[in-house]
Amino acid sequence: GVMKTMNKQMNPQDMAKVMQNFERENAKMDMTGELMEDTLDSALGESGDEEESDLIMNQVLDEIGIEIKGQMDRAPAAGSSSLAGPSTVRGTKAPTDADIELS
């Protein structure tokens, strides 16, 4: 019945060959990816030049339209923004530690 029809349409030996080819090519792709990753790691790692790494990173970010430095320059410095100031609730100043100790 159904299995004979399937076997006629999809030759099991041909499918086994296709699967073996797929596995072999997949293994080649994995090895190529690992080799490329190792090569890049060694090329960038051996230079020891942090400025070169930063330059490469900035070039990549520039190419994709991300500007980190400009955004970081506009960011408020720690402790210097109004975010660090006293908080208010409905127009009244929130109590400080000294106010709480006095009460």
KARAWO-V534293 format. One record per residue. N is the residue number from 1. RES is the residue in one letter. D_LAST is the distance of its C-alpha to the last C-alpha in Angstrom with 1 decimal. Layout:
n=<N;N>
res=<RES;RES>
d_last=<D_LAST;D_LAST>
This chain:
n=<1;2;3;4;5;6;7;8;9;10;11;12;13;14;15;16;17;18;19;20;21;22;23;24;25;26;27;28;29;30;31;32;33;34;35;36;37;38;39;40;41;42;43;44;45;46;47;48;49;50;51;52;53;54;55;56;57;58;59;60;61;62;63;64;65;66;67;68;69;70;71;72;73;74;75;76;77;78;79;80;81;82;83;84;85;86;87;88;89;90;91;92;93;94;95;96;97;98;99;100;101;102;103>
res=<G;V;M;K;T;M;N;K;Q;M;N;P;Q;D;M;A;K;V;M;Q;N;F;E;R;E;N;A;K;M;D;M;T;G;E;L;M;E;D;T;L;D;S;A;L;G;E;S;G;D;E;E;E;S;D;L;I;M;N;Q;V;L;D;E;I;G;I;E;I;K;G;Q;M;D;R;A;P;A;A;G;S;S;S;L;A;G;P;S;T;V;R;G;T;K;A;P;T;D;A;D;I;E;L;S>
d_last=<90.8;87.6;87.3;90.8;90.0;86.7;88.7;91.3;88.7;86.5;88.6;86.5;88.1;87.3;83.7;83.5;84.7;82.2;79.4;80.7;80.8;77.3;76.0;77.9;76.7;73.1;73.3;74.7;71.9;69.3;71.1;71.3;67.6;66.8;69.2;67.7;64.2;65.3;67.2;64.3;61.9;64.4;65.2;61.5;60.4;63.2;62.6;59.3;58.7;55.2;56.1;59.0;56.9;54.4;57.3;58.8;55.5;55.0;58.6;58.1;54.8;56.5;59.4;57.2;55.2;51.9;50.4;47.6;47.4;46.9;44.2;42.4;42.7;41.0;38.1;34.9;34.3;31.5;28.3;30.0;29.6;27.3;26.5;24.3;22.4;18.9;19.2;18.8;18.7;20.9;20.8;17.1;15.6;13.8;10.3;11.1;10.2;8.9;6.5;5.4;5.6;3.8;0.0>
